[in-house]
Amino acid sequence: MDVTPDEFPTSAYIGGAWVTSKDRFAVINPATGRDIASVPNLTAEDARRAIDAASAALPAWSAKTAKERAAVLRRWYELILGESEALAQLMTAEQGKPLAESRGEVAYGASFVEWFAEEGKRAYGRTIPTTASTKRYITIKQPIGVVAAITPWNFPIAMITRKVAPALAAGCTIIVKPAEDTPLCALALAKLAEKAGVPAGVLNVVTTQDARGVGQALCADGRVRKLTFTGSTEVGKILYRQCADTVKKLTLELGGNAPLIIFDDANLEQAVAGAMASKYRNAGQTCVCANRILVQAGIYDRFASALAAAAEKLVVGPGASTGVNLGPLINAEAIAKVESLMADAVQKGGTVKTGGAKDAAGSLFYKPTVLTGVTADMDIVSQEIFGPVAALIKFETDDEAIALANSTPFGLAAYLFSQNIHRAWTAAEKLEAGMVGVNEGIFSNEVVPFGGVKESGLGREGAAEGLDEYLETKFICLGGM
Ligand code: ADP
């Protein structure tokens, strides 16, 4: 085994070399609070070296045929799958999610590599009927060039593969700056990529605690033609501004404030299962987690009781322990945010139906919580909770539900539960969101476009759209015919 939880790369990866540094920072297991490793704390200067390496590798990599690149990606996919158990354990150790979810994420992350290995072969251009008998019009798709990726800690593998795989499939080279909380999965992926035959400089991983300095270096450099970012809206806006001077193409997957609407005619069992999956996965730390659960008056009490009963069955504990389905939050700030949102909601009249406090499992654990009587003036309604708290808001009419759902600057995911196809379709059309789950709490996979509208971001990841983000369209006019 190349990568095991006890033996994995702890050096950064630039230009095909494993790079060390005297200045290092610790990676902490959020379940135990203990250090599990340290990685190099690289600088803006190192980031520029990574851009040098990615620029040098670009001509040869982009000149390969899509089929040649696909063969390398396919090997990477198989190596990731071959190490899935070790990767899952590594993920649980540095990120905290239950092992079953980590295993799921390794498969989900790998699926992007498989998909884009294949999709890269289908970067078709067009022939356009001419407007002049002496001319012919053709478009071709070409790789955009060097790409920079800045990724979050909540999906330490999938948020990297869904950027790196399409970039590499398209013929781009890439520099990844992983989140400081979860650099080990990124380095493990790089090691497997190296083993798969990804040439030196095509994939680079820069670990750092200086996200700001490294981010600035990546944004300011004109050789980087695209920035792809997943993280908070606040940081996304900084990066958007920073990319203006070099007019980079951008993909931004930012924060959400997902509404999950339960209409009176919903199948209760389905609605509870959907809300559970959407709310408590990764302890509520995903950008598509249901943030506001809007429940129609006629089903409100029944739904609240059924959801609380289901939440109480969740087993809280370290992700590596058998049977656990709710792990710790990522760090102390995350717990403090949930506590402050809860205090505000309760002070403004919210009722804790279940949970509502830290769990005895450790300092970063929070009980699965159901809060009823939630109203629009509470911070929990306008802010992304990123914790295991289900906030239930009561509504009367369909129009009221849609208006409430859309009354946010965000527009990533939305969910609705109804047995009436006309009602469901109408609501799905009216919801201001990039993705809508109808009678479904989990919908993301490699073949569908993931992304948001409004302040939730720009562009899409996964699907054919995900490849296009790394391609430029060139129009060629053939004259003198
Ligand atoms: P979260 O709140 O989920 O941690 P962030 O947006 O803070 O989301 O972090 C997502 C990624 O953005 C991480 O890799 C983090 O290091 C990086 N990041 C944070 N601040 C900046 C910044 N000013 N410039 C560039 N990257 C940043």
Boltz pocket constraint, residues with backbone or C-beta under 6 A from the ligand:
constraints:
  - pocket:
      binder: B
      contacts: [[A, 150], [A, 151], [A, 152], [A, 153], [A, 177], [A, 178], [A, 179], [A, 180], [A, 208], [A, 211], [A, 212], [A, 213], [A, 214], [A, 215], [A, 216], [A, 230], [A, 231], [A, 232], [A, 233], [A, 235], [A, 236], [A, 238], [A, 239]]
      max_distance: 6.0
